[in-house]
Amino acid sequence: MKRFKNKIQMRTIIITLLILFMCVTLNAQTNINSVLTSIEEHNTTLQSLRESAEAQKLENRTDIYLENPEVGFDYLWGNPSAIGNRTDISVMQSFDMATITGAKRKVADRQNVLVDWQNKADRMNILLEAKQYCIDLIYYNALKKELDLRLQHAETIAAGYEGRLNSGDVSRLEYNKVQLNLSTVRGEISRIDVERNALLEQLKRLNGGTDILLEDVRYDDILLPPRFDDWFGQAAEKSPVLAYARQEIEVSKQQVSLSKMKGLPSLSAGYMSEKVVGERFQGISVGISIPLWENKNRVKQAKASVRAAESRETDSRLQFYNRLQILYNRAAGLKVASEKYRQSLTTANNTELLKKALDAGEISLLEYMVEMGLYYETINQALETERDYQKAFAELSAVEL
């Protein structure tokens, strides 16, 4: 019976551990895309922007209805009192052409589209910021992995030289060089840890205060578009910045129509009743308001806004084209450089040969450290170049986020 209870307890513990492991696994971000998905869900700035967008949309639609009806009541005392008192009642409703024809509603609808594009642009900028942090984090992860290998190598050499120093086989000067090299590697690892922690804190901030786990040391393969001009047409259609500029033109054009409508007379109609001693009058009341001065220059201003919006759209497209072309050329150059670095590291890895030559006394410690320093510098340059290529491509393809 006791053994049976122990088995049940053990099974319960195993199931609990499996559940905890699954929860941790599900909560862990394993690649850049999952990190961005988490940030989009938890980012407090994006949540605030979404709420602000909804509020702005409601504000845009607050002025699209008819004016409130006006109810009037008059009670007048007669003088002399023999003529009695007078009571007036009136109910009036104004009708302006801009509201009746739906011109105000059309402007509000286009303004709401403008709000959506602005919200998408803000979202894109936040996700791009997060992606840049992720790229930097993967770079430091890879560099940390490389430095851990260098540390093991440096510790092995330091241990060997300590024994040789004790046996009088090497001088204190050579031993100090080895210790200095070891300290340099350890110091670099400490610096990398500081940079990694700073990036993790930035990602945590963007993730609404929830920790991010990203331990990748390699980037996903990316394909640079073969022809910039062909790709730019698609990017321009997806860009929320250019879409916002195009929508501004539509809003401005609709404002012109609205301004013209506001230049038309507005009507008012209602009911009116007048009651005096022994008499009562009632019937309909009709009025007209002619906008002689209120809307002066409003149409001219609206047309000027259209021209300004068209000018901004032209400038935005030109700036967008030039900026992306610069990024494309930079990314293409970095891609070639990264491939060359990788090829050189594959064909010119002499680390094992140098270690054997050092152990055999064929080369001096100084020669060994110089040769290894060149190899390590090449690795560092390769990692930096690949990181810069990834960041350039991330900014280039931000419209896909």
N, C-alpha and C positions, 0 to 999 in steps of 0.2 A: 504493500500500500504506500509506504514511504517512497519507494522507488518510482511508483506511478506519479506521485505528487511532484517529485523532482523533475521528472520528464515534462510534466505540464508546465512547471515554472521555467524550465530551460526553453521550451518551445515558445512561451510567452515572451521571454527576453529576446529570443532570436527574431520573432515577428516584430517586436518593438524596434529593434535595431534596424531591421530592414525598412520599416516605415520611416524612421528618422533618416536613413540613408537616401531613400527615395525623395524625401522632402528637400534634403540638402541638394540632391542632384537636380531636382526640378527648379530650385531657386538659384542655382548657379548659372552664370552667364558664360557660355563656352566659346562664343565667337562674337565678332563685331555686330553682326545682325541681331543677335539675341540681346546684346547690350543696348542697342538702339531701340529695340522693341520695348525693353523694360523702361528705358528713360522716357520714351514717348508716353508710356502709361503712368509713370510716377512723377514726372517733372512738374513741380509746382508752378513754374513760370508758364508752361504750356496750359495748365489748368486755368490759371488766371487769365491768360489771353483768350481762351475759349469762352470763359464767362464774360469777359469784356466785349468780345465779338457779338455775343447774343444780346448784351445790353445795348450795343451800338445799333444793331439791327432793329431792335424795338424802338429806339429813339428815331431812327430814320423813318419809321412808319407812324409816328405820332402826329404828323401834320398832313395826313392824306385824306382826312374826313372833312365833312361840312362843318361850318361854324356852329356853335351851340345855338339853339333857338332862344329867342328873347321874349319873355313874358312881362307885360307891363300892367300896372294897376294904378289908377288915379282916383282919388276921392277929394272932391273940391267942395268947400263950403260956400254957399251963395250969400251975397250981400247986396241988397238987404235980404234978410232971412226968409222973406215971403216968397222969393223965387225958388227956394228949395236948394237941395244939394245935387251935385253931378257926379256920376260914377263912370269911369272909362276902364275898359279891359281890352288888352291887345296881345296877340301872339304872332311873332314874326320869325321867319326863317330865311336866311340869306343863301343864295346859290351862286357860286363862282364857277366859271367855265373850266378853270384848271382842275377843280375837283370832279366836276360832272364828267368831263372827258377822260378822266383817269391819268392826266399828265403828272399829277403829284405822285400817284402810285407807281408810275413807270420810273420816275426819278428814284424813288425809294428802293424799288427792286434792283435797279442798277447800282445804287450805292451799297446795297447789301452784298451784291457780287463783289464789289470793291473790298468790302470788309473781309470776305472769304479769302480773296487773294492775298490780302495783307497778313491774314492769319497763317496762310500757307507759307508765306515768305518768312515769317517769324519762326515757324516750326522748322523750316529747312535750315535756318541759321543755327538754331539750337542743336539740331541733330548733326549738322556739320561740325560744330564745335566739339560735340561728344565723339564723333568719329575721328577727329584729329587727335584727341586725347587717347583714344584706343590705339591708333597707329603708333603714337609715341610710346605707349605702354608696351606694345608688342616689341618694339625696338629695344626698350630697356630689358624686357624679359630675355630676348635673344642675347643681348650684351651681357646680362647677368649670367646666363648659362655658359657663355664663352669665358667669362672671367672666373667662374667656378673651376673650369678646366685648367685655366692658367694658374689658379691658386694651388690646385693639386700638384701641378707640375713644379711650381716654385717651391712648395713645401718639400717635395721629394728631393729637389736639388739642395735645398737648405739643410735638410737632414743629412744628406750625404756629405756635404761640405763641413758640417759640424764634426762629423766623425773624422774626416780627413784633417781638420784643424787640430783635433785632439791628438792625432797620431803624428802631427807635424808634417803632413803631406802638402798642405797649402798654407799660404800666409794669411795673416789677419786681414790684410787688405782685400784679398779675394773673398774671404768669408764675409766681410762687411758689404761687399758688392752684392752678394747673394741675399743677405738680410735686407738690404735696401730695396732690392727688386721685390722681395716678398712683401715688404711694407707698402710698396707702391701698389701692388695688386690688391692688397687688403683695403688700402685707402680708396682705391677706385671702386671696389665693391660697396663700400660704405656710402660713397657718393651716389652710386646707382640706386641703392636702396632708398636714399632720401628722395631721389627723383621719382622713383616708382610710387612711393607712398604719397607724394604730392599729387601725382596723376590719379591715383585711386581716390584721393580725397576730392579732387575735382569731379570725377565721375560720380562719386557718392553725392556730391552737391547737386549735380544734374539729375540724379536718380531719386530726388526727394528725400535724401538722408538715408537711403538704403544702400548697404555695401554692394560693391560690384566685384565679381570674380572673373578675371580674364588672364589666363596663364599661357595663352598661345605664344609661340616663339617664331611662328612663320605666318606670312600673310596668304590670304586666298589669292589664287591666280586671277589676274585681271587682264582684259584685252583692250588695248588702246585702239580707238577707231582708226581704220587705215587712211581715211580721207576726212580732213577737218570740215570742209565746207558741206559735205553731205551730212555729216553728223550734226553740224551746227543748226541746220534747219529743224531737226527734231528737238534739239535742246531748247531752241527759241520758243517752240510751241509749248513746251512743258514748264518753262521758267515762270514762276509766280511774279517775279519782278517785272518782266516784260508784259505779262498778262495784266498786271495792275496798271501799267502805263497805257495799255490798249483800252482797258475798261474806263480809265479816266476820260478818254476821248468820248466814249459812249455816254458817260454821265454828263459831260459838258454839252454834248449835242442835245441831249434830252432836256438840259437846263435851258437851252435856247428856246425849245418848244414851250417849256413851262413859262418862260418869261413873256413869250408872245401871248400865251393864254391869259396871263395876269394883266395884260394890256387891254383885254376886252371888258366891257361893262359887266358888272355882277347884278343879279336880280335878287329881290326879296319879295316874299308873299306871305300873307297871313290873314288872320281874322281880327276884327276890331268891333267893339261894342261901346255905345255911349248911351247912358241913361240919365234923364233929368225928370223932374216932377211932371208926371202925366205924359211923358214922351220917352221913346226908346229907339235908338238907331243901331243897326248892326249890319255887317257885311264884310267884304274882303278888302284887303289892303295890299297894294302892289307898289314896289319902289325900284329904283334903278340907281346904281352907283357908277359914275363915269370916272375912270382913273386918269385924270388930266395931268397930275404932277407926281403922284406917288411912285410910279414905275419909270420915271424918266431915266434914260441911259441904261436901264436894266438889260434890255436886249443887246445893246452894244457891249456891255460888260460880259454877258454870256458868250457872245461870239468871240470876244477877245480871250475868254477862258478856253474855248475850243482850240484856238490857234496856239495858245500856250501849252495845252495838253498834247497837241500834235508835235510841237517842238520838243517837249520832254520825252515823248515816245521815241522820236528819231534819235535823240541823244542817248537815251537808255539803250536802245538797240545797238548803236555804234559802240558805246562803252562796253556793253556785254560782249559784243563780237571781238573787240580788241583784247579784252581781258582774257576771254577764253582761248583766243589764239595764242596769247603769250603763255598761258598755262599748258596748252597742248604742246607747243614747241618745247617747253621746259620738261614736260613729262616724257616726251619722245626722247629727248637727249639723256635724261636720267635713266630711262629704260635701257638704252644702249650701254651707258656707263655701268649700270648694275650688272648687266649680262657679261660684260668684259671682266669685271671684278670677280664674278663667280667662276668664270672660266679660268682665270689666272689662279685662283685659290685651289681649283681642282687639279690643275696640271703642275703647279709649283709648290706643293706642300712638302717641305723638307724637314718638318719638325722631328720626325723619328731619326732621320739621318744625322741631323745636327746633334741630337741627344746622344746617339751612339758615338759620334766623333768626339764630343766633349768627354764622355766617359772613358774613351780610349786615349785621351790626351792628344788627339790629332789637331784640335783647335783649342785656343785659349778661352777662358771664361768671357773675356771682353768680346771676342769674335762671336761667340755663341749668343751673347745677349744682344749684340748689334743685329745679327741675322734674324733672331727671333723677334726683335723689336720691329724690323721691317715687315715680317710676316703678320704680326699682330696689328700693325698699323694698316696693313692692307685689309684685314678682316674688319677693322673698325670703319674704314672708308666704305667697304662693301655694305655694311649694315646701315650706315648713314645714308648712302646713296639710295638704297632700296626704300628706306623710310621716306626720304624726300620725294621719291617717285610715287609712293603710295599717297602721300599727302597732296601732291600736285594733282593726282588723278581724282582724289576724293573731292577736292574743290572744283575740279573740272566737271565732275559728274554729280554735283550736289543737287541738280534738278531731279535726279532719280530717287532722292531720299523720300 
